[in-house]
Amino acid sequence: MPIVVSIDVELAKQKMSVGEFADRVGLTPANVAVLKNGRAKAVRFSTLEAMCRVLNCQPGDLLEFVEG
């Protein structure tokens, strides 16, 4: 898949656990795992906004297009 998700990198920078991140964003840990592993088919803008707010980052820090 040409879209690479880097949530784990941002979580490490913030020293935040997946559980804490899930709680603060309003997702289940299972849904965070789906996003982290690149298995998600779509991401709502409201979810992306919440992730960026919690991690204090930009959408481009979480999602990257990589030519495959």
C-alpha positions in Angstrom: 0.0 0.0 0.0 1.5 3.4 -1.0 0.2 5.1 2.2 2.5 4.5 5.2 1.1 5.2 8.7 3.6 6.4 11.3 1.5 6.5 14.4 4.0 4.4 16.3 6.8 6.9 15.6 4.8 9.7 17.0 3.7 7.7 20.0 7.4 6.9 20.7 8.3 10.6 20.4 5.6 11.5 22.9 6.3 8.5 25.1 2.6 7.6 25.0 1.2 4.1 25.2 -1.3 2.8 22.7 -3.9 2.6 25.5 -3.5 6.2 26.5 -3.6 7.3 22.9 -6.7 5.3 22.2 -8.5 6.8 25.3 -7.5 10.4 24.5 -8.5 10.1 20.8 -11.7 8.2 21.5 -10.8 4.9 19.7 -10.5 1.4 20.8 -7.0 -0.1 21.1 -8.0 -2.6 18.4 -8.9 0.3 16.0 -5.5 2.0 16.8 -3.8 -1.3 15.9 -5.7 -1.4 12.5 -4.5 2.1 11.8 -0.9 1.4 13.0 -0.6 -1.7 10.8 -1.9 0.0 7.7 -5.0 -2.1 7.4 -7.4 0.7 7.6 -9.3 1.5 4.4 -10.2 5.1 5.4 -9.7 7.6 8.2 -12.3 10.2 9.1 -11.0 13.8 9.2 -12.4 14.1 12.7 -10.3 11.1 13.8 -7.2 12.5 12.0 -7.8 15.9 13.7 -8.1 14.2 17.1 -4.9 12.2 16.6 -3.0 15.3 15.6 -4.3 17.2 18.5 -3.3 14.5 21.0 0.1 14.0 19.4 0.7 17.7 18.7 1.7 17.0 15.1 0.6 17.5 11.5 -1.3 15.0 9.4 1.9 14.6 7.3 3.7 13.3 10.4 1.2 10.4 10.6 0.6 9.7 6.9 3.1 9.5 4.1 2.7 8.6 0.4 5.4 6.2 -0.8 5.6 5.3 -4.4 5.3 1.5 -4.6 
